[in-house]
Amino acid sequence: MSAAPKRRLEALSEQLVTKPVDPGTFENIPKIRRIAPDSTGPRVKGKVVIITGANSPLGIGRASAHQFAHNGAQAIYICDFSDQYLSIHQRELKELYPNVDIHTRKFDAGNEAAVRAVVDEALSNYGRLDIMFANAGIVCTNTLFTEISSVDFMQTLRTNVLSVFLAIKYAAQAMKKTSPDKKYPAGSIIATSSVAGLRSNAGSTDYSASKAAVHSLVQTTAYQLAGTGIRVNAIMPGLIETGMTAPLFAMARERGTEGKVGQLNPLRRGAVADEVARVALFLGSEESSYVNGQGWAVDGGLSAGHPVVMGKLA
């Protein structure tokens, strides 16, 4: 067998290599076939996880780290451009989940060498990488496109798109690695996009373009990883109370209009980061074994219609 076919065979997922076990029958009808393990226990037991954009106390990254730790992860790398709160998050997680290895790393998620280094470190320390959550991103001032400089536009794309591309690039290579503990290539790569990447009226031009690009990245890379068992999906949040949106929520509370926040979506409220983290947990776990190449809106139903508010930025 030549080198190329051999590599393709080695990269095949367990589901393509092994024949599923016949579960038998119940009163002459077949029992339900299952791919994912039991969901009543820890959902990511023994997994090694990397999360970027994990510094914010209100952020999706921090909330997701808690969900992965609570569900049995072996090790979690929490990473961010700023490390102001990373050590606090680490101490909190270690207190709550003493059996989980928590590592903090300060780096720019758009720096190729830095992304490669943290992935290589996870492989060196644990011999595997199972979940990469490319959550790093910035939000921009709602400015008309005619007033956005080319420098600012490209900076938005660097932070919001290049960081996701690099995460997918290096995580996918690591997830193909096998070992006695991980006999087949597999893994879940999750990226944070936005409902702004689906339709207008949810963000500025540069931000919306960057989040649409993230959605496209997960689609194209999912197909290029065909057969490997490595899944790539995006979460597309709506109005979530995070470090980015905290001023909006704070202003509403000061005015006594907090009840109006999120009124454009059918649930008529904003969300907290843990509600997005629960989706990240599902996508990272084997329970989402047949979810791939998707942009999952977590927006209270906003993207079902995207109501237009006259006079607001489109």
Order of alpha helices (4+ residues) and beta strands (2+ residues): alpha-alpha-beta-beta-beta-alpha-beta-alpha-beta-alpha-beta-alpha-alpha-beta-alpha-beta-beta-alpha-beta-alpha-beta
